[in-house]
Amino acid sequence: MLLYIGSTVYISYLGFQHSLEPATWNALFWILITFIAMFAASGSFAGREGEMLYLYTLISPRNFILGRLLYNGLFMLMVTIVALVSYGFFVGFPVGNIAVFLLTLFLSVWGISSMLTVSFAISTKGGGGFALMAIISFPLLVPLLITAQHLSQQCMLGGDLSGYGGNMAALFALDVIIAALCYLLFPYLWRD
């Protein structure tokens, strides 16, 4: 994972040589985070059918998905922090309102991680693997990524906190909806 982050950030550095406009920085950063999340989430359920059968006898599906969501969320948060620090070091960090940007990053990464966890669970049960996960998750991630990108763009411009409220509430609502759907629907997937 660190090799993937390092190589992607270094390629961005070589390609732009500190001449990134804030809008380009923002778009490239969210593309980087999306693909890092896809790579990180791909190991959640792959090749673990025997382990899943064993876990089926030990714990409830709701406890299992809560544990998996928590683990993937924390792992993705750590990986994102490493990516942000290295990206900021090599490419620059044009963010004006750092506190709101970090809150946006936290909520976005948590939502992306939750969505990819449930998408990979569905694709593993469907036998499609990574390709099916990408097909399922990208259309569902678009609203979350657009909201995150708007918020981070506002953070780069600075300004007062009043402009952040609606987008931050939408991002939080998307996270809650995704987590609730995972919690409610995973037992039906677990049964098959």
Disulfide bonds with the S-S distance in Angstrom:
none
